[in-house]
Amino acid sequence: SGKQIFTTLCTSCHGSDGKGGHQGGVPLTGRMLDITAILTTASYGRNTMPALKDVYTLEQLQDVGAYILEELKVNEL
């Protein structure tokens, strides 16, 4: 479900590859992110990114975080 949510919700700003640059979305790749940072930002929002804690469950947000870390490999420089 992480990939599905990311594709539906996040790609419009962060891009399907996580490189950002769309509608003000920051790049997710090439940064040292961990699951806590991703969950905090996704839950409470940041800058123009809306808070998602009332829209998605913690489990769903964890799935998105796992997708970002494992499939997009954001921590690889």
N, C-alpha and C positions, 0 to 999 in steps of 0.2 A: 504493500500500500504506500510505502514511502516514495517510490518512483512515481506512482500515479498522482499523488498529492503534489509532489514537486513539479511534475509536468503540467498539471492543471493550474496550480497557483503561483509557482515561483519562476517559471521560465520567462514569463512576460517581462520581468525585470532583471533576473539573474542569468537568463539565457539557458538553453538546454544543456550547455556544457559547463555552466557555472561561472563563465568568464565575465558576466555582468555587462554593464554599459547600455542597458536598455531601460528607459524610463527612470533613470537615476539609480538603478540597482548596482550595488557594489560587486566587484568580483569576489567569488567565493574561493576560487582556485589560487594556488600560490600563497596561501595564508596558513598560518598555524592555528587551526581551529580545533576545538575539542567538543565533545557532545554537550558539555555544560554551557559553553558559549553559544552554541547553536540553539539549544533549548531556551535559554534566557532571551535571546533576541527574538526567536519565533514566538515565544509566549507573551512577551511584553512589548515587542516592537522596538524600533529604533529609527530615529530621523523620520523618513517618509514611509518606512515599513510599518504596517499596522500590527497591532497585537492579535495573536491568533489563539490565545488560551481559551477564549469563549466560543471558538468555532471548531477547534479540533481537540481531541483528547490528548492527554500526555503520551499515551502509547502511540498515537498517530504522529505526533511531533517527534517522538523518539525514532520512529520508522523513517521519517524524512531526514532526521539528523544522521542516521546510519547510512542512508542512501548517499547523502552529501559526502560523508567521510569515506565510505567504502567504494562506491561506484564512480563518483566524480573525482575521487582521489585528491581532494582539495589541498592536502598538506604536502603534496609533491611539488617541488619547485622546478 
